């Protein structure tokens, strides 16, 4: 096989996050030559895991929806030929998520619309009509997203301005005057870093529908998706290279890219290029001068979602029982308020889960706690960089900062699980800088560009750019998450593959 730098590929894909892997799989399966370039030591983007104290921790994917028989992601995974190889643990049918408040009250989300509604009506018997209306609206909204229903035509959200402008908080508040019910319905909004004035209802609806349609954990970590996808790509003749950081590109006289330039000076030739990195970073890599000012200014002016502080706890052996559900803990009554936190009372809201490890089904080996953190809190160390492939160092003050934040999180989690501190063997944490370094965006944003119901068209990113042979994919195109990024990658590939035939292949898988 010719060396990477000697061959011209049909497609060169920058970044091996799920979007890059899905594009790579689709295009390789259609007979194209594909090279995927990854700057880090691990492939997979948010699918990456790491190990501490012989315990596996997920960095981004803690559970996944739409995996019941016949659901969209179930069918996509069959098309990728990985469904039967994935190790999955179905979460509790009667409570896959628990919305918990500071007064100790808990509200369980059950899987399936019927069970979900039944349980909510038991909590709020006088709100039956509001609960039914809410669920019907979710189904109505989801029906207008063709690809989520494995269609390429028919009624579409793109023609429905009212749907795109519908605000999640405002719509939920319009259904009922019961403030606690409003907060329960929006209680898992950490899944999309919900902002009261901006988050569109369609984002809320698509995510809720996904988890109601089959919620599962990945046994022994979510990196298995990336591993299985990469095997499939290589079987189809595609190539994946790690430690290949793209820093620039060369162009011909027509404005087309001829090759990308790697940090070590190597050049990789291609006919078409797909960027799986953030659009703003893509502009930096491929050269600002090749993009219209109006486009460049819009992309670079878009606000990203908030970042996160992620705490991983390792437990002493057989001390903390495994939870087959997640907890969304709110120490304030307003579930939208945690994103604008006060540093003195932080963390006000956070997500809690215990990964499922196959060697011990009864007891959890670890716990992950994810809460909001503004990038400004780590700004003073923004000049530093640290990954496995580029092992830089950060100063003592940064490590002290992390320890102080960990202590605050542990103090709060002790309120939820009294006595948990004595069961903890070790604590590890990740800040916005960690996510910035490994995921390749500018500020460690959790879910990429912040969607805005006030100006939806401004936050919609086309997969095609002004550079004739440069296309985009990833969480900023359609939506974040396993399902959202998979759909985005299909949209990217529709420029090269007959979309009707491709979706039929998914349906027939």
C-alpha positions in Angstrom: 0.0 0.0 0.0 1.4 3.4 -0.9 2.5 5.7 2.0 -0.1 8.2 3.2 1.8 11.1 1.6 2.3 9.4 -1.8 -1.4 8.7 -2.5 -4.3 11.0 -3.6 -7.4 10.0 -1.8 -11.0 10.5 -3.0 -11.8 11.9 0.5 -9.5 13.2 3.3 -11.4 13.6 6.5 -10.0 15.8 9.3 -10.9 14.5 12.7 -12.0 11.0 13.8 -15.0 12.0 16.0 -18.2 10.1 15.3 -19.1 12.4 12.4 -15.7 11.7 10.7 -16.1 7.9 11.3 -19.6 7.8 9.9 -18.6 9.7 6.8 -15.6 7.5 6.4 -17.7 4.4 6.7 -20.4 5.6 4.2 -17.9 6.7 1.6 -15.6 3.7 1.9 -18.7 1.4 1.6 -19.5 3.2 -1.7 -16.1 2.4 -3.1 -14.3 5.6 -2.5 -10.7 5.8 -1.1 -10.8 7.4 2.3 -8.1 8.7 4.8 -9.1 9.9 8.2 -6.6 12.1 10.1 -6.7 12.3 13.9 -4.4 14.6 15.9 -4.8 12.7 19.1 -3.6 9.4 20.5 -7.2 8.0 20.6 -9.9 8.1 17.9 -13.5 8.9 18.6 -13.8 12.5 19.9 -16.5 12.4 22.6 -16.4 8.6 22.4 -13.0 8.5 24.0 -12.5 6.7 27.3 -9.6 6.7 29.7 -8.5 4.5 32.5 -7.5 5.3 36.1 -7.0 2.8 38.9 -7.9 0.1 36.5 -11.3 1.7 36.0 -12.7 2.8 32.7 -14.2 6.3 32.4 -16.2 7.8 29.6 -15.4 11.3 28.6 -18.6 12.2 26.8 -21.1 9.4 26.1 -22.7 8.1 29.2 -25.9 6.7 27.8 -27.7 6.5 24.4 -31.3 6.4 23.2 -33.3 5.2 20.2 -31.9 1.7 20.4 -35.1 -0.3 20.7 -35.9 -2.6 17.8 -36.9 -0.6 14.8 -35.8 2.8 16.2 -33.6 5.1 14.0 -30.2 4.6 15.8 -30.9 0.8 16.1 -31.2 0.8 12.3 -28.2 3.0 11.7 -26.1 0.7 13.8 -27.3 -2.3 11.8 -26.3 -0.5 8.6 -22.8 0.0 10.1 -22.8 -3.7 10.9 -21.9 -3.0 14.6 -25.3 -3.6 16.4 -24.7 -7.2 17.1 -21.2 -6.5 18.3 -22.0 -3.7 20.7 -22.1 -4.6 24.4 -25.3 -2.8 25.7 -27.1 -2.7 29.0 -30.7 -1.6 28.9 -31.5 0.9 31.6 -34.4 0.5 34.0 -37.7 0.5 32.2 -39.5 2.2 35.0 -36.8 4.8 35.7 -33.9 5.5 33.3 -33.6 9.1 34.5 -34.5 10.6 37.9 -35.0 14.3 38.3 -34.1 15.2 41.9 -34.5 18.4 43.8 -32.8 19.9 46.9 -35.8 19.0 49.1 -35.2 15.3 48.3 -38.2 14.8 46.1 -37.6 12.6 43.1 -39.4 12.2 39.8 -38.7 9.2 37.6 -38.8 9.1 33.8 -40.0 5.7 32.5 -39.1 4.4 29.1 -41.8 4.5 26.4 -44.5 7.2 26.0 -47.2 5.3 27.8 -45.2 4.5 30.9 -43.6 7.9 30.9 -47.1 9.6 30.9 -48.5 7.2 33.5 -45.7 7.9 35.9 -45.9 11.7 35.5 -49.7 11.6 36.0 -49.2 9.7 39.3 -47.0 12.6 40.5 -49.3 15.3 39.0 -52.8 13.8 38.7 -54.4 17.2 38.1 -52.0 17.8 35.1 -53.0 14.9 32.9 -54.1 17.1 30.0 -50.8 19.1 30.1 -48.7 15.9 30.2 -50.6 14.3 27.2 -50.3 17.6 25.2 -46.6 17.7 25.9 -46.0 14.2 24.7 -48.1 14.7 21.6 -46.2 17.8 20.8 -42.9 16.0 21.0 -44.2 13.3 18.6 -45.5 16.0 16.2 -42.2 17.9 16.2 -40.1 14.7 15.7 -42.3 13.8 12.7 -41.1 16.9 10.9 -37.4 15.8 10.9 -37.3 13.4 7.9 -33.9 11.7 8.6 -34.9 11.0 12.2 -37.7 8.9 10.6 -35.4 7.4 8.0 -37.1 9.5 5.2 -35.5 11.9 2.8 -38.6 13.7 1.7 -42.0 14.8 3.1 -43.0 17.3 5.7 -39.9 19.1 7.0 -38.9 21.4 9.8 -37.0 23.6 7.4 -40.2 25.0 6.0 -41.8 25.5 9.5 -40.8 28.8 11.0 -43.1 28.4 13.9 -41.4 25.1 14.9 -37.9 26.5 14.6 -38.8 29.6 16.6 -40.6 27.7 19.4 -38.7 28.1 22.6 -38.4 25.1 24.9 -38.9 26.9 28.2 -41.7 29.1 26.9 -43.6 26.2 25.4 -43.4 24.0 28.5 -44.5 27.0 30.7 -47.5 27.5 28.4 -48.8 24.0 29.1 -49.2 24.4 32.9 -48.9 26.8 35.7 -47.5 24.1 37.9 -43.9 25.3 38.3 -42.6 22.0 39.7 -44.1 20.1 36.7 -42.4 22.6 34.3 -39.1 21.9 36.0 -39.6 18.1 35.9 -40.3 18.2 32.2 -37.2 20.2 31.6 -35.2 18.5 34.3 -32.7 16.7 32.1 -31.7 19.8 30.1 -28.1 19.3 30.9 -28.3 16.9 27.9 -28.2 20.0 25.7 -27.0 22.7 28.1 -30.4 24.4 28.0 -30.6 28.2 28.0 -34.0 29.5 29.1 -34.2 32.4 26.5 -32.5 30.5 23.6 -33.0 26.7 23.5 -35.5 25.6 20.8 -38.2 23.1 21.7 -37.3 20.9 18.7 -33.9 20.3 20.4 -35.6 19.3 23.6 -38.1 17.1 21.7 -35.7 15.2 19.6 -33.5 14.3 22.6 -36.5 13.4 24.9 -38.0 11.2 22.1 -34.6 9.5 21.6 -34.3 8.4 25.3 -37.9 7.4 25.6 -37.3 5.1 22.6 -34.8 2.9 24.3 -32.2 4.0 26.8 -29.0 2.0 27.1 -25.5 2.2 28.6 -22.4 0.9 26.9 -20.9 -2.0 28.9 -17.3 -1.2 29.6 -17.4 2.2 27.9 -18.6 4.0 24.7 -15.3 3.8 22.9 -16.5 0.4 21.5 -18.5 2.4 18.9 -15.3 4.1 17.6 -13.3 0.8 17.7 -16.0 -1.1 15.8 -16.5 1.7 13.3 -12.8 2.0 12.6 -12.6 -1.8 12.0 -15.4 -1.5 9.5 -13.8 1.4 7.7 -10.5 -0.5 7.4 -12.3 -3.7 6.2 -13.8 -1.5 3.5 -10.3 -0.3 2.5 -10.4 3.0 4.4 -7.3 4.3 6.3 -7.2 5.9 9.7 -4.1 7.7 11.0 -3.5 9.0 14.5 -1.0 11.7 15.6 -1.7 13.5 12.3 -2.5 17.1 13.2 -3.7 19.2 10.2 -2.5 22.8 10.4 -3.1 24.1 6.9 -3.8 23.5 3.3 -2.6 24.2 -0.3 -4.9 25.4 -3.0 -4.8 25.4 -6.8 -5.6 28.3 -9.2 -9.4 27.5 -9.1 -9.6 27.8 -5.3 -9.8 24.1 -4.7 -7.8 22.4 -2.0 -5.1 20.1 -3.3 -3.7 18.8 0.0 -3.7 19.4 3.7 -0.5 20.1 5.6 0.3 18.2 8.7 2.1 19.7 11.8 5.3 17.7 10.9 5.3 19.2 7.4 3.9 16.2 5.6 1.2 16.8 2.9 -1.8 14.5 2.3 -3.4 14.8 -1.2 -7.1 14.5 -1.8 -9.9 15.3 -4.2 -12.5 16.2 -1.6 -12.0 17.2 2.1 -14.4 16.9 5.0 -13.8 18.7 8.3 -15.1 17.1 11.5 -13.8 19.9 13.6 -15.7 22.9 14.8 -16.5 25.3 11.8 -14.6 28.2 13.4 -11.5 26.0 13.9 -12.0 24.7 10.3 -11.7 28.3 9.0 -8.4 28.7 11.0 -7.0 25.5 9.6 -7.9 26.0 6.0 -7.1 29.8 5.9 -9.4 32.7 6.6 -8.7 34.3 3.2 -10.5 31.5 1.5 -13.9 32.3 3.1 -16.2 35.2 2.6 -16.0 37.8 5.4 -19.8 37.6 6.0 -19.5 33.8 6.5 -16.3 33.9 8.5 -17.7 36.7 10.8 -21.0 34.8 11.3 -19.3 31.5 12.1 -16.7 33.0 14.5 -19.4 35.2 16.1 -21.7 32.3 17.0 -21.9 31.5 20.7 -20.9 28.0 21.8 -22.6 26.0 24.5 -21.1 26.1 28.0 -18.3 23.8 29.0 -18.2 21.3 31.8 -16.3 20.2 34.9 -16.4 16.4 35.0 -15.6 14.5 38.2 -14.8 10.8 38.2 -14.9 8.8 41.4 -13.3 5.4 41.9 -14.9 3.3 44.7 -13.4 0.9 47.1 -14.4 -2.6 46.0 -18.0 -3.6 46.6 -19.0 -0.5 48.6 -21.4 1.4 46.3 -24.3 -0.4 44.5 -24.5 0.1 40.7 -27.4 2.4 39.6 -29.1 1.4 36.4 -30.5 4.9 36.0 -29.1 8.4 35.9 -29.8 11.3 38.3 -30.2 14.9 37.4 -29.7 16.7 40.7 -30.9 20.3 41.1 -30.0 22.1 44.3 -32.1 25.0 43.0 -35.8 24.8 42.1 -35.3 26.3 38.7 -33.7 23.7 36.4 -32.7 26.4 33.9 -30.8 28.4 36.5 -27.7 26.2 36.9 -26.0 27.4 33.7 -25.8 31.0 35.1 -24.3 29.7 38.4 -22.9 31.7 41.2 -19.4 30.5 42.0 -20.1 30.6 45.7 -23.0 28.1 45.5 -21.7 26.0 42.5 -22.5 23.4 41.5 -26.2 24.1 41.6 -27.1 21.3 39.1 -25.3 18.2 37.8 -25.7 14.8 36.2 -24.8 11.6 38.0 -24.2 8.1 36.6 -22.4 4.9 37.4 -20.9 3.1 34.4 -21.7 -0.5 33.9 -18.6 -2.7 34.1 -19.1 -6.3 33.0 -16.8 -7.8 35.8 -19.1 -6.6 38.6 -22.8 -6.4 37.9 -24.0 -5.6 41.5 -21.5 -2.9 42.5 -20.3 0.2 40.8 -16.6 0.6 40.3 -17.0 4.3 39.6 -19.2 7.3 39.4 -19.2 10.2 36.9 -20.5 13.6 37.9 -20.9 16.3 35.2 -21.7 19.9 36.0 -21.4 23.2 34.2 -18.2 25.2 34.1 -17.6 28.5 32.3 -14.5 28.6 30.2 -13.5 31.9 31.9 -12.8 29.9 35.1 -9.8 28.3 33.4 -8.8 31.2 31.2 -5.5 31.9 33.0 -4.2 28.5 31.9 -5.5 28.7 28.4 -1.9 29.0 27.0 -1.1 25.5 28.3 -1.8 22.3 26.4 -1.9 18.7 27.6 -2.8 15.4 25.9 -1.4 11.9 25.7 0.2 12.7 22.3 1.4 16.2 23.5 2.1 15.8 27.2 2.6 19.3 28.3 2.4 20.4 31.9 0.1 22.8 33.8 1.2 24.7 36.8 0.6 23.9 40.5 -2.1 26.6 40.7 -4.2 24.8 38.1 -4.1 21.5 40.0 -5.0 23.4 43.2 -8.0 24.9 41.4 -9.1 21.4 40.3 -8.8 20.1 43.9 -10.9 22.9 45.3 -13.6 22.3 42.6 -13.6 18.6 43.3 -14.1 19.2 47.0 -17.1 21.4 46.3 -18.7 18.7 44.1 -18.0 16.0 46.8 -19.6 18.1 49.4 -22.8 18.3 47.3 -22.8 14.6 46.3 -22.5 13.7 50.0 -25.9 15.4 50.5 -27.4 13.1 47.8 -25.7 9.9 49.0 -24.8 10.3 52.7 -21.7 8.4 53.6 -20.4 8.1 50.0 -17.2 9.9 50.8 -15.9 7.0 52.9 -16.4 4.7 49.9 -14.3 6.8 47.5 -10.8 5.4 46.7 -9.7 8.2 44.3 -10.9 11.3 42.5 -10.1 12.5 39.0 -11.5 15.5 37.1 -11.5 17.2 33.7 -12.0 20.9 33.1 -12.9 22.9 29.9 -9.2 22.9 29.0 -9.3 19.1 28.9 -12.2 19.0 26.5 -10.7 21.8 24.4 -7.4 19.8 24.0 -9.0 16.5 23.2 -12.1 17.5 21.2 -10.4 20.3 19.2 -12.8 23.2 19.7 -11.7 26.6 21.1 -13.3 26.6 24.5 -14.2 23.1 25.5 -17.9 23.6 24.6 -20.0 20.6 25.6 -22.3 20.5 22.5 -20.8 22.8 19.9 -22.7 25.8 18.6 -25.6 27.0 20.8 -28.9 26.7 19.0 -31.1 29.8 19.2 -34.9 29.8 18.9 -34.7 33.6 18.4 -32.7 33.4 15.2 -32.7 29.7 14.1 -31.3 30.3 10.6 -28.2 32.0 12.0 -27.2 28.9 13.9 -27.9 26.5 11.0 -24.6 25.4 9.3 -24.5 24.2 5.7 -22.4 21.1 5.1 -21.0 22.8 2.0 -18.5 25.7 2.2 -17.5 28.3 -0.3 -14.3 26.3 -0.9 -15.6 23.9 -3.7 -14.2 20.7 -2.3 -14.4 21.4 1.4 -17.4 20.1 3.4 -18.3 20.0 7.1 -19.7 17.4 9.4 -20.1 16.8 13.1 -22.2 18.0 16.0 -22.5 21.6 14.7 -24.3 20.6 11.5 -27.6 19.1 12.7 -27.3 18.2 16.4 -25.0 16.8 19.0 -25.1 13.3 20.5 -24.7 9.9 18.9 -27.9 10.1 16.9 -27.6 13.8 16.0 -24.0 13.4 14.7 -24.9 10.3 12.8 -27.7 12.1 11.0 -25.4 15.0 10.3 -22.8 12.7 8.7 -25.5 11.3 6.4 -26.4 14.9 5.4 -22.8 15.6 4.6 -22.6 12.4 2.4 -25.7 13.2 0.4 -23.5 15.6 -1.6 -21.6 12.5 -2.9 -24.0 9.5 -2.6 -27.7 9.2 -3.9 -29.6 10.0 -0.7 -32.6 7.8 -1.6 -30.5 4.8 -2.3 -28.4 5.4 0.8 -31.4 5.6 3.2 -32.9 2.6 1.6 -29.7 0.7 2.4 -30.2 1.8 6.1 -33.8 0.7 6.0 -32.9 -2.7 4.5 -30.0 -3.4 6.8 
